[in-house]
Amino acid sequence: MNWLPDIAPTLFRKVIFVTIIGFFFNPFAATYSFAQDTPAARAERVLADSLMTLPQQETKPVYRNNNPAAAFALRNNIAYDAIGAMNLSMEIALGRHASIGGIFGFKSWDRFLIWDNTPSNLSKWRHLALVPEFRYYPKAVSQGHYFGADLLYIHYNLGALKLPFNLYPVLNDQRVQGDLLGAGLFYGYAYPLSRHWRIEAELGLSAGWYSDMAYECPSCGRQIGPRSGVALLPKIGVNIVYTFNKKEKGEER
């Protein structure tokens, strides 16, 4: 039994050496190591490492410039203001491409300026206008070109007026008071300035049937008699528009 202490260290070293050699040269271990180091496996590890190192981008919501489903707009026609009349119109979107609306125009004073009481100025221009309209936008509501149709009702009291191009010369020295019913077509273009503001330019033509009473002079005089017939009315618009639309997540148009 005295030989055990002498051979134990040597035997122990041999066992460790054989174990290490067997681990590296074991066919199953070699197969496993080789399988883990194939080109496909290396490419997969490189891809996984690259994905782990990519910077994480913060996802931000993108909002539509205008949301037709929630759009409600108010507008003022600067060209209508030019004759001294108060006017306001509204627009409600029916979907992405169509809208309905209405124009209200009112002038209860005779002259261009409400405070103009010059005795030598005999002109008279009073009216009430109601104009429902329909619009179609090929691109989207409140953006780009649009086509429209409208109906109109006007109650008027006019006299001593000289209109451009000598339109309706009867108004030069007579006063007429009555009503007009008609319909028209128009074309326009809407240009967005911001999320809520835009400007519009439009041109159109309406035809209507009028029925009124004519008088000899602008403010008094004997009654001449009833009149009726067809009248053509141009439509000119330079609109300043404010849209009440709310933000919604979605693709930018």
C-alpha positions in Angstrom: 0.0 0.0 0.0 3.0 2.3 0.2 3.0 2.7 -3.6 -0.3 4.6 -3.7 1.1 7.9 -2.7 3.8 7.7 -5.3 1.5 6.8 -8.3 -1.6 8.8 -7.4 -0.4 12.1 -8.7 0.8 10.6 -12.0 -2.5 8.6 -12.4 -4.5 11.7 -11.7 -2.7 13.7 -14.3 -3.2 11.0 -16.9 -6.9 10.8 -16.3 -7.3 14.6 -16.7 -5.2 14.6 -19.9 -7.3 11.7 -21.4 -10.5 13.5 -20.6 -9.5 16.7 -22.2 -8.2 14.9 -25.4 -11.5 12.9 -25.6 -13.6 16.1 -25.3 -11.9 17.8 -28.3 -11.7 14.7 -30.5 -15.1 13.2 -29.6 -16.9 12.8 -33.0 -20.2 13.9 -31.5 -18.7 17.0 -29.9 -16.9 17.8 -33.2 -20.1 17.4 -35.2 -21.9 19.7 -32.8 -19.2 22.3 -32.9 -19.0 22.1 -36.7 -22.8 22.4 -37.0 -22.8 25.6 -34.9 -20.1 27.1 -37.1 -21.7 26.7 -40.6 -21.9 29.7 -42.9 -25.6 29.8 -42.5 -25.3 29.8 -38.7 -22.6 32.5 -38.8 -24.8 34.7 -41.0 -27.8 34.2 -38.7 -25.7 35.3 -35.7 -24.4 38.4 -37.6 -28.0 39.3 -38.5 -29.2 38.9 -34.9 -26.3 41.0 -33.6 -27.0 43.8 -36.1 -30.7 43.9 -35.2 -29.8 44.1 -31.6 -27.5 47.1 -32.3 -30.0 49.1 -34.5 -31.2 52.3 -32.8 -34.8 52.2 -31.7 -36.8 54.9 -33.5 -39.7 56.5 -31.7 -43.0 56.1 -33.4 -44.8 59.4 -33.7 -48.4 59.8 -34.9 -48.9 61.4 -38.2 -52.0 63.6 -38.6 -54.1 64.3 -41.7 -53.8 67.9 -42.9 -57.6 68.0 -43.0 -60.0 65.4 -41.7 -63.1 65.4 -43.9 -65.2 63.3 -41.5 -64.9 66.1 -38.9 -64.5 69.2 -41.1 -66.8 72.2 -40.6 -65.7 75.4 -42.2 -66.8 79.1 -42.1 -65.9 81.5 -44.9 -66.2 85.1 -45.9 -66.2 86.3 -49.5 -64.0 89.4 -49.9 -65.5 90.0 -53.4 -69.0 90.1 -51.8 -67.6 92.5 -49.2 -66.7 94.9 -52.0 -70.3 95.9 -52.5 -70.7 96.6 -48.8 -72.7 93.5 -47.9 -72.3 91.3 -44.9 -71.8 87.7 -45.9 -71.0 84.4 -44.2 -71.1 80.9 -45.5 -70.5 77.4 -44.0 -69.4 74.0 -45.3 -70.0 70.6 -43.9 -68.1 67.6 -45.4 -70.1 64.6 -46.4 -67.0 62.4 -46.9 -63.6 62.6 -48.4 -64.7 64.3 -51.7 -68.1 66.0 -51.2 -69.6 68.7 -49.1 -72.7 70.8 -48.6 -73.0 74.3 -47.4 -74.8 77.6 -47.6 -74.2 81.3 -48.2 -76.0 84.0 -46.3 -75.7 87.6 -47.6 -77.4 90.6 -46.1 -77.4 94.4 -46.8 -80.1 96.5 -45.1 -78.7 99.9 -45.9 -78.9 101.8 -49.2 -75.4 102.9 -49.8 -72.1 101.2 -49.9 -71.2 102.5 -46.5 -73.8 102.2 -43.8 -73.1 105.8 -42.6 -73.3 107.4 -46.0 -76.3 109.8 -46.0 -75.2 112.1 -48.8 -78.4 113.7 -50.2 -77.0 113.7 -53.7 -76.5 110.0 -53.6 -79.8 108.4 -54.6 -78.5 104.9 -55.1 -80.3 102.1 -53.4 -79.0 98.5 -52.9 -80.7 96.4 -50.3 -80.9 92.6 -50.5 -81.2 89.3 -48.7 -79.5 86.2 -50.3 -79.8 82.6 -49.3 -77.6 80.2 -51.4 -77.4 76.5 -50.6 -74.6 74.7 -52.5 -73.0 71.4 -53.2 -69.3 70.9 -53.9 -67.2 68.0 -55.2 -63.4 67.9 -54.7 -61.5 65.4 -56.9 -58.6 65.3 -54.4 -60.1 65.8 -51.0 -62.5 68.2 -49.2 -60.9 71.7 -48.9 -58.0 70.8 -51.1 -57.3 71.8 -54.7 -59.9 72.0 -57.5 -63.6 71.7 -56.9 -66.8 71.9 -58.8 -70.1 73.0 -57.5 -73.8 73.6 -58.0 -76.0 76.0 -56.1 -79.6 77.2 -55.7 -80.3 80.8 -54.9 -83.1 82.9 -53.5 -82.6 86.7 -53.4 -85.0 89.4 -52.2 -83.9 92.8 -53.5 -84.6 96.5 -53.5 -82.4 98.2 -56.1 -82.4 101.6 -57.8 -80.2 104.3 -59.3 -77.3 101.9 -59.9 -74.9 101.8 -62.8 -73.5 98.3 -63.0 -70.4 97.4 -64.9 -70.7 96.7 -68.6 -74.1 98.5 -68.5 -75.8 95.4 -67.1 -79.5 95.9 -66.4 -79.8 99.5 -67.5 -83.3 99.7 -66.1 -81.7 100.3 -62.7 -80.1 103.5 -63.9 -83.2 105.6 -63.3 -85.8 103.2 -61.8 -86.2 101.3 -58.6 -87.2 97.6 -58.6 -88.2 95.5 -55.7 -89.0 91.8 -55.8 -87.6 88.2 -55.7 -85.4 86.0 -57.8 -85.2 82.2 -57.8 -82.4 80.4 -59.7 -79.6 77.9 -59.9 -76.0 77.9 -61.1 -72.7 76.1 -61.6 -69.3 77.2 -60.5 -65.6 76.1 -60.4 -63.0 77.0 -57.8 -59.6 76.2 -56.3 -58.8 75.9 -52.6 -55.3 76.6 -51.4 -54.4 75.6 -47.8 -52.4 78.1 -45.8 -52.2 76.1 -42.6 -54.1 73.3 -40.8 -57.1 75.5 -40.3 -56.8 78.4 -42.8 -57.1 78.4 -46.6 -58.1 80.8 -49.4 -60.3 80.0 -52.3 -61.0 81.6 -55.7 -64.1 80.7 -57.7 -66.1 81.7 -60.8 -69.6 80.7 -61.8 -72.8 81.6 -63.5 -76.4 81.4 -62.3 -79.7 81.8 -64.1 -82.9 82.7 -62.4 -86.5 83.9 -62.8 -87.2 87.3 -61.3 -90.6 88.8 -60.4 -90.6 92.4 -59.2 -92.4 95.8 -59.2 -90.8 98.8 -60.9 -91.1 102.4 -59.8 -90.3 105.7 -61.5 -87.4 106.9 -59.4 -85.0 105.3 -56.9 -86.7 106.3 -53.7 -90.2 107.4 -54.6 -92.5 107.9 -57.6 -95.5 106.3 -59.1 -95.6 102.6 -59.7 -94.8 101.6 -63.2 -95.9 98.0 -63.0 -94.9 94.4 -62.5 -92.0 92.9 -64.3 -90.7 89.3 -64.7 -88.2 87.5 -66.8 -84.9 85.6 -66.8 -81.7 87.1 -65.3 -78.1 85.9 -65.5 -75.9 86.5 -62.4 -72.2 86.0 -62.3 -70.6 84.4 -59.3 -67.2 85.7 -58.2 -65.6 84.5 -55.0 -62.3 85.3 -53.2 -62.9 83.4 -49.9 -61.0 83.4 -46.6 -61.9 80.1 -44.9 -61.4 78.7 -41.4 -61.8 75.0 -40.9 -62.7 73.4 -37.6 -61.0 70.0 -38.0 -59.7 67.8 -35.2 -56.5 65.8 -35.3 -56.8 62.1 -36.0 -54.0 59.5 -36.4 -53.6 58.3 -40.0 -51.7 58.7 -43.2 -50.8 62.2 -44.3 -52.7 63.2 -47.5 
